[in-house]
Amino acid sequence: MRKITLGSFVLSFILVGCSNMSSQNTPMNNEHMGGNTDSQQDMGGMMHGNVPLLESSKGLKALAIPPILEKQQGQDYDYEVIAQKGNTEFFDGVSTDTYGYNGDLLGPTLKIEEGESVDVKITNNLDEPTTFHWHGLEVRGEIDGGPHGGIQPGDSQIVTLEADQPAATLWYHPHIDGSTAEQVFKGLSGMLLIDEKPSSASQLPTEYGVDDIPLIFQDRLFDDNKQLNYNKLMNDDGTLGTVSIINGTIHPKLTVTKPVMRFRLLNGANARNYTFRLSNGDRFTQIASDGGLLDEPVETKSLTLAASERAEILIDFSKLTDEESLSLINDEGIELLPFDVALDDSPASSPEMWTADEPFLTAQEKARPVSKDIELFGMMDMVTINGKKFDPNRIDLRQEQGVTEVWEVYNKPDMMGGMIHPFHIHGTQFKIISRDGKEPEPNEQGLKDSVLVNPGEKVKLLVTFPEEGIFMFHCHILEHEDNGMMGQIEVF
Ligand SMILES: [Cu+2]
């Protein structure tokens, strides 16, 4: 990679799409993202359902930072992750029943270094089966934690996770057939970070919890007793709530001490799409997508993530005056995360930026014919892929290990217009070749494992599976996944 400094980079900034954001309280499917044409915006008025607004953070509590998972000493495995029941005080004086990994809610951050291989003991202490899916990690199908990887209550298993891929912000969550949405809703999710090798000497902020901050965005609904009563509250088209939680904290605020901060954003919601902005309208810098660093950093004023997508961004706080306040807001102007800026005397030097030596896609890759067609269709519990619902006993597609193919994913609209489906493939980090024939926006020129597909849109993906096994491909609206909007590919 050719390194350049942020200063010179700013001169050639690129504004990413999403300009004409539609009205407040829009149907979620009205948000057209990822470089779409204006004509598609017109479909917005006839989409399904309304998305309830989130409540603004009042900045009442310090943002929780998930602890880093400690390495085990004197065991025959390196790490242990236990799915368990717990209680969380979201609201003062009220105990809410939740699920967590190694704790009451969410999970510790599992860090693996690029190239490292670790043994992880996974234990299910819930009263129901679960699985441990390593979202974005290119592992063998056998240990990917899809619906075939069910762990019964009380059971354990040791899996070897190898980080044979670039540094990236990944995550882990359950993937049990029919109950994924409920288990995630109750709190099962954690960050899985592949760290750059120390020798790579990147100047990006890397001090976890200080200038390198994980942010898990979720929206939740509580019943009258302040419980996460999933069966009562759930929605077949994706459960949406008005309560915004980040890393499990309601009304969070974050004290910022370093001039340049790196944030790892994960849309961990069951269904909600988030568009992030800064409250003062300033630009920030997106440096990574789902699977690692972008081909080059992108200066932008807004960034959209569908459920399960991630991005890493840098925010420069050094230019703020003392009187100025700053928050991370969403597209409706709701404050998600207010910042308390109290900079220490660290030098305000910008990290080195880079630009890739090679084009994102070669001419050959762009010209490659489509060999797999995927059609996403439907809503509520009538969702299908290629006209079918998930059947654990049926293999839908086959692809040879290490052989690159082009998948074309079409989100077929219905009479009501249709809705966004975030499409995720297990066991691979792919590249987006095009959206409706147009090259992807610069902030999608990086490795991806999930892609937002707008109604009526055709997205071409360049897909290679480095490992063998059976892998899922599905909509990451968790209720759609549970309702069968999922297929299986056998990699041989
Ligand atoms: Cu869907």
Residues whose N, C-alpha, C, O or C-beta is under 5 A from the ligand:
A	BS01	CU	I420 H421 C475 I477 H480
